[in-house]
Amino acid sequence: MTTKADPNDVDGCWEWTEVVNLDLLDPVLLDFAQARQAMREKYGVDFFLATWIEAGSGLTFLDFFQRNRADDPKGIVQIDLGETS
């Protein structure tokens, strides 16, 4: 979370679990070509798998997104999509 009125970007992460239905998963969420351009165009967000490691910090993206640039803790928003069909 930020107090900025207009943040530079929005990042997100999602969990790949056994309940993820690949037939329903938007292929854009797995398209990392051209710096995630398709993702940005469709959603306005960069999405990463929560368990992937962010190269600069060595943290998972889930943990990385919970720290600011000064390494202070910050809040994130969790959205549970529940079951979809």
C-alpha positions as CSV (number, residue, x, y, z in Angstrom):
1,M,0.0,0.0,0.0
2,T,1.1,3.5,-0.6
3,T,0.1,7.0,0.3
4,K,1.0,8.3,-3.1
5,A,-2.0,9.8,-5.0
6,D,-0.6,8.4,-8.3
7,P,1.9,5.6,-7.8
8,N,4.3,4.8,-10.6
9,D,3.1,1.2,-10.9
10,V,1.1,-1.5,-9.4
11,D,2.6,-5.0,-8.9
12,G,0.8,-8.2,-8.0
13,C,1.5,-11.8,-7.3
14,W,-0.6,-14.9,-7.4
15,E,-0.3,-18.4,-6.1
16,W,-0.1,-21.4,-8.5
17,T,-1.7,-24.2,-6.6
18,E,-3.3,-27.6,-7.5
19,V,-6.7,-25.9,-7.8
20,V,-5.6,-23.5,-10.6
21,N,-7.6,-24.5,-13.6
22,L,-5.3,-23.9,-16.7
23,D,-8.4,-23.9,-18.9
24,L,-9.6,-20.8,-17.1
25,L,-6.3,-19.1,-16.4
26,D,-5.7,-16.1,-18.7
27,P,-2.5,-16.9,-20.7
28,V,-1.5,-13.3,-20.3
29,L,-0.6,-14.2,-16.6
30,L,2.2,-16.4,-18.0
31,D,3.4,-14.0,-20.7
32,F,6.6,-12.4,-19.6
33,A,7.8,-11.3,-23.1
34,Q,8.7,-7.7,-23.8
35,A,8.8,-6.8,-20.0
36,R,5.3,-8.2,-19.4
37,Q,3.8,-5.8,-22.0
38,A,0.6,-7.9,-22.7
39,M,0.0,-8.0,-18.9
40,R,0.4,-4.3,-18.5
41,E,-1.8,-3.5,-21.5
42,K,-4.6,-5.8,-20.3
43,Y,-4.5,-5.3,-16.6
44,G,-2.3,-2.3,-15.9
45,V,-0.4,-4.5,-13.4
46,D,2.8,-6.6,-13.4
47,F,1.9,-10.0,-12.0
48,F,4.4,-12.5,-10.7
49,L,4.1,-15.9,-9.2
50,A,4.2,-15.5,-5.5
51,T,6.8,-18.2,-4.9
52,W,9.2,-17.0,-7.6
53,I,12.4,-15.3,-6.3
54,E,12.9,-11.5,-7.0
55,A,16.5,-11.4,-8.2
56,G,17.7,-8.3,-6.5
57,S,16.5,-9.2,-3.0
58,G,16.5,-13.0,-2.9
59,L,13.0,-12.9,-1.5
60,T,9.9,-14.5,-2.9
61,F,7.7,-11.9,-4.7
62,L,5.1,-12.4,-1.9
63,D,7.7,-11.3,0.7
64,F,9.3,-8.7,-1.6
65,F,6.1,-6.9,-2.1
66,Q,5.7,-6.5,1.6
67,R,8.8,-4.3,2.0
68,N,9.4,-0.8,0.8
69,R,12.6,0.5,-0.6
70,A,13.9,1.3,2.9
71,D,13.2,-2.4,3.8
72,D,10.4,-1.3,6.1
73,P,7.2,-3.5,6.2
74,K,4.3,-2.4,4.1
75,G,0.8,-3.7,3.6
76,I,-0.5,-5.6,0.7
77,V,-4.0,-6.5,-0.5
78,Q,-5.1,-10.1,-0.7
79,I,-7.9,-11.0,-3.0
80,D,-9.4,-14.5,-2.7
81,L,-11.2,-15.4,-6.0
82,G,-12.8,-18.4,-4.4
83,E,-14.1,-21.0,-6.8
84,T,-14.8,-20.1,-10.4
85,S,-16.4,-22.2,-13.1
